[in-house]
Amino acid sequence: MMIQTMSFLIVANVNPLEYSGPAWSPYLVGALIGCLSMLTFYFSNKPLGASTAYARVAGMLGNLAAPQHTGRLKYFRDNPPKVGWELMLVSGVMFGAFAAAWSGGELTGRLLPLMWQERFGVDSGLLRIVVAFLGGGLMAFGARMAGGCTSGHGISGTLQLAVGSWIAAIFFFIGGIVTAMLMFA
């Protein structure tokens, strides 16, 4: 992946440090994510992944709401809910996204992007929140069913040349293309 990105940069004659957009350069960020993944393997012998964090949060919430039921579930007996490195990674991603939006001049404070307003109207804030939560829930469910999320399969798994991760990554892109075509049609 890194070699493909670097060859694209050479062919396109693009300097990743001189990105003209307001956001951070996607080439530089992609290279940094690759470095982070390699360092994570080197220092902790663990792949990057975020979906386990959501399962741990669900377990912690389950311990608050129904501790006896949560304690009987095999998954949470084998993987006790706790604040682990996965949850810290997700927290870091959220902090990093905020820092990137703020430093890139893209922190708008708007609930509804202009594209959403044009498609669904100005008064569709509740619809956006419901769609976002449903989409997030479906993605979390899919990630748990697939044995990993986009970062687990798409970054760490492909880096290890895992066939299942390559298949998952291909379908991530297909799903993204179909979604973009539906949204921008």
C-alpha positions as CSV (number, residue, x, y, z in Angstrom):
1,M,0.0,0.0,0.0
2,M,2.8,2.4,0.9
3,I,4.7,1.5,-2.2
4,Q,1.6,2.1,-4.4
5,T,1.0,5.5,-2.6
6,M,4.6,6.5,-3.1
7,S,4.6,5.5,-6.8
8,F,1.4,7.5,-7.3
9,L,3.0,10.5,-5.8
10,I,6.0,10.2,-8.1
11,V,3.9,9.7,-11.2
12,A,1.5,12.5,-10.3
13,N,4.4,14.7,-9.3
14,V,2.6,15.6,-6.0
15,N,4.4,16.8,-2.9
16,P,2.5,15.5,0.1
17,L,3.8,18.3,2.2
18,E,2.4,20.9,-0.1
19,Y,-1.3,20.0,-0.2
20,S,-3.4,22.9,-1.5
21,G,-6.7,21.9,0.4
22,P,-7.6,23.3,3.8
23,A,-7.5,19.8,5.3
24,W,-4.4,17.8,6.0
25,S,-2.7,16.1,3.1
26,P,-4.3,12.6,2.6
27,Y,-1.0,11.3,1.3
28,L,0.9,12.4,4.4
29,V,-1.8,11.2,6.7
30,G,-1.9,7.8,4.9
31,A,1.9,7.5,5.3
32,L,1.7,8.4,9.0
33,I,-1.1,5.8,9.6
34,G,1.2,3.2,7.9
35,C,4.0,4.2,10.2
36,L,1.7,4.1,13.3
37,S,0.6,0.6,12.3
38,M,4.2,-0.7,11.9
39,L,5.2,0.9,15.3
40,T,2.1,-0.7,17.0
41,F,3.1,-4.1,15.7
42,Y,6.7,-3.5,16.8
43,F,6.1,-2.2,20.3
44,S,2.9,-4.1,21.3
45,N,2.7,-7.0,18.9
46,K,-1.0,-6.0,18.3
47,P,-2.7,-4.8,15.2
48,L,-4.5,-1.5,15.0
49,G,-8.3,-1.9,15.3
50,A,-11.2,0.0,16.7
51,S,-14.3,-2.3,16.8
52,T,-13.2,-4.0,20.0
53,A,-13.4,-0.7,21.8
54,Y,-17.1,-0.5,21.0
55,A,-17.6,-4.0,22.4
56,R,-15.8,-3.0,25.6
57,V,-17.9,0.1,26.0
58,A,-21.1,-2.0,25.5
59,G,-19.8,-4.3,28.2
60,M,-19.1,-1.4,30.6
61,L,-22.6,0.0,29.9
62,G,-24.0,-3.5,30.4
63,N,-22.2,-3.8,33.7
64,L,-24.0,-0.6,34.8
65,A,-27.4,-1.5,33.5
66,A,-27.6,-5.2,33.9
67,P,-24.4,-6.5,35.6
68,Q,-25.8,-10.1,36.2
69,H,-26.7,-10.5,32.5
70,T,-23.5,-9.0,31.2
71,G,-21.5,-11.3,33.6
72,R,-23.2,-14.4,32.1
73,L,-22.3,-13.6,28.6
74,K,-19.4,-15.7,27.3
75,Y,-17.8,-12.9,25.4
76,F,-17.5,-10.7,28.5
77,R,-16.3,-13.6,30.6
78,D,-13.5,-14.2,28.2
79,N,-12.9,-10.4,27.5
80,P,-13.8,-8.5,30.6
81,P,-15.0,-4.9,29.9
82,K,-12.3,-2.5,30.7
83,V,-10.6,0.6,29.4
84,G,-7.8,-0.9,27.2
85,W,-5.6,0.3,24.5
86,E,-8.4,0.0,21.9
87,L,-10.6,2.5,23.8
88,M,-7.6,4.8,24.1
89,L,-7.0,4.5,20.3
90,V,-10.7,5.4,19.5
91,S,-10.4,8.4,22.0
92,G,-7.2,9.4,20.2
93,V,-8.9,9.2,16.8
94,M,-11.7,11.4,18.0
95,F,-9.3,13.9,19.5
96,G,-7.2,13.8,16.3
97,A,-10.2,14.4,14.1
98,F,-11.1,17.4,16.2
99,A,-7.5,18.7,16.0
100,A,-7.4,18.1,12.2
101,A,-10.7,19.9,11.6
102,W,-9.6,22.8,13.8
103,S,-6.1,23.2,12.4
104,G,-7.4,22.7,8.8
105,G,-10.0,25.3,9.1
106,E,-12.9,22.8,8.7
107,L,-14.4,23.0,12.1
108,T,-17.8,24.5,11.2
109,G,-19.9,23.7,14.2
110,R,-22.8,22.9,11.9
111,L,-25.0,19.8,12.4
112,L,-26.0,19.7,8.8
113,P,-23.5,19.9,6.0
114,L,-24.6,21.9,2.9
115,M,-24.9,18.7,0.8
116,W,-27.3,17.2,3.4
117,Q,-29.4,20.4,3.5
118,E,-29.7,20.5,-0.3
119,R,-30.8,16.8,-0.3
120,F,-33.1,16.6,2.7
121,G,-33.9,20.2,3.7
122,V,-32.8,22.6,6.4
123,D,-35.1,21.2,9.1
124,S,-33.7,17.6,8.9
125,G,-31.4,17.6,11.9
126,L,-33.3,14.9,13.7
127,L,-33.2,12.7,10.6
128,R,-29.4,13.2,10.3
129,I,-28.9,12.2,14.0
130,V,-31.1,9.1,13.5
131,V,-29.4,8.1,10.3
132,A,-26.0,8.6,11.8
133,F,-26.8,6.4,14.8
134,L,-28.4,3.7,12.7
135,G,-25.4,3.8,10.3
136,G,-22.9,3.6,13.1
137,G,-24.8,0.7,14.7
138,L,-24.9,-1.2,11.4
139,M,-21.2,-0.6,10.9
140,A,-20.4,-1.7,14.4
141,F,-22.5,-4.8,13.9
142,G,-20.9,-5.6,10.6
143,A,-17.4,-5.0,12.0
144,R,-18.1,-7.5,14.8
145,M,-19.5,-10.0,12.3
146,A,-16.5,-9.6,10.0
147,G,-14.1,-10.1,12.8
148,G,-12.7,-6.5,12.5
149,C,-13.3,-3.0,11.2
150,T,-11.8,-0.9,8.5
151,S,-8.8,-0.2,10.5
152,G,-8.4,-3.8,11.7
153,H,-8.8,-5.3,8.2
154,G,-8.0,-2.4,5.9
155,I,-4.8,-1.2,7.6
156,S,-3.5,-4.0,9.8
157,G,-4.8,-7.0,8.0
158,T,-3.8,-5.9,4.5
159,L,-0.4,-4.9,5.9
160,Q,0.0,-8.6,7.0
161,L,-1.2,-9.7,3.6
162,A,-4.2,-11.5,5.1
163,V,-6.5,-12.8,2.3
164,G,-9.7,-12.2,4.4
165,S,-8.6,-8.6,5.1
166,W,-8.0,-7.9,1.4
167,I,-11.4,-9.3,0.6
168,A,-13.0,-7.1,3.4
169,A,-11.1,-4.0,2.1
170,I,-12.3,-4.6,-1.4
171,F,-15.9,-4.7,-0.2
172,F,-15.3,-1.6,2.0
173,F,-14.4,0.3,-1.2
174,I,-17.3,-1.2,-3.1
175,G,-19.7,-0.2,-0.3
176,G,-18.2,3.3,-0.3
177,I,-18.5,3.7,-4.0
178,V,-22.1,2.6,-4.0
179,T,-22.9,4.9,-1.1
180,A,-21.2,7.9,-2.8
181,M,-23.1,7.2,-6.0
182,L,-26.4,7.1,-4.1
183,M,-25.6,10.3,-2.2
184,F,-24.3,12.3,-5.1
185,A,-26.8,11.0,-7.7
